[in-house]
Amino acid sequence: MDLTHLKYDLSLHTQVEELYLSTKETINYMDLMCDKENSTLSCKKLEKLIDTNPKLVHKEISIDNNAQPQTGLQALHDPETNTIETEPTRQAQIVEIFYKYLSGTMKALNIK
């Protein structure tokens, strides 16, 4: 129902209600069409970006926005206790023990 097709045999309240529902449906339809149009436009822009600059797109896809900067060792497996160590001094000890073991093994095999 629109403004040009008012029904005079119905009460004013009913006519206003029908007009309200019709207007609401029209607004919803217009929003849907606008969303489709914006979505289509966005897809076309994205396709153009992918075609013109694929390296940039790949870089943007592979970026982790929640990543923390990684400096040094974050965690290290301790073979003696079979646990994960996060304390930097203990990590240094584990690495030192490993390299001592490795150098001892290489000396035993006469590898220089």
N, C-alpha and C positions, 0 to 999 in steps of 0.2 A: 504494500500500500504506500502511496506517495501523496504529496500535496494535491495533485490534480485529480485524484480518485477518492475523495472523501465520500463516505456513505452516510447519507443524511438520516437513514432509518435507524441507525445505531446511536446509542447514547454517546455523549461527548467524552465521557471517561473511556469507553471502549475504543473510540476512534483515536484518542490520544495514546492509549496503550498500544494499539496496532501501529500507529505512526512511530512510536518510540522503538518498538521491536524491529520494525522495518529499517529504521535509521541505524539501529545497533548492528543489524546484519550487514547493512551496506558498509558501515565503518569497518567491521571485521573483515569483510571481503577486500576493501581498499587496503587495509593493513597487510593482508595476506599477499596481495598483488605487489605491493611496495616491497615486502620482504623478498619475494621471488625475484623482483627486478634487481634489488640490491645484491642478492646472492649471485645472480647471473653476472652482474657487473664485477663483483669481487672475484668470481671464478675466472672471468676473462682477463682481469688484471694479473692474477696469479699465474695463469697460463702464459701470458706475455713475459712476465718476469722469469719464469722457468725457461722459456725459449731463449730469451736474450742473455741471461746470466745464470747458467746452471751451477757454477761453482759457488756463487753467493747463496743460492737456495740450499745447496747441500750443507754449506757451513751453518746456515741458520737452523736447519733441521737437526744437525748433530750437536748444537750447543745445549748444554744442560744448565738451565737458569738457576737451579738450586745447588749447583756444585760449589764446594768450598775450595779455596786455593790450597793446593797440596805442597807442603814444604817438608822435606826430609821424610823419614819413615813414620807412618801413622800407626802401624801395628806390626808386630813381628812374632812369629811362632817360636816359642822356647822349647827345644827338643828335650831338655832335662825335665821340666815340669809338665810338658805337653799342654801349655796354656798360651794364650795370646798376650803378649806384653805390649803395653803402650807407654811405659815409663822410659824416657830417653836414655837414662843412665843404664838401665837394664838392657835396653836394645843395643847399646854400645858394647856391653859385656858379651852379649850373645854373638854379635858380629866378630868381635875380637877372638872369642873361643873358636868360632867356625874357621877363621883364617889361620889360626895356630894349628888347628887340626888339618886343614888343607895343606899348609906348608910342610907339616910333618909327614903327611902322606906322600907329597911330591918328593921329599928328600929320600924317603924309603924306596921310592921307585926310580930314583936318580933322574928326575925330571927337573930341568933348570929353567 
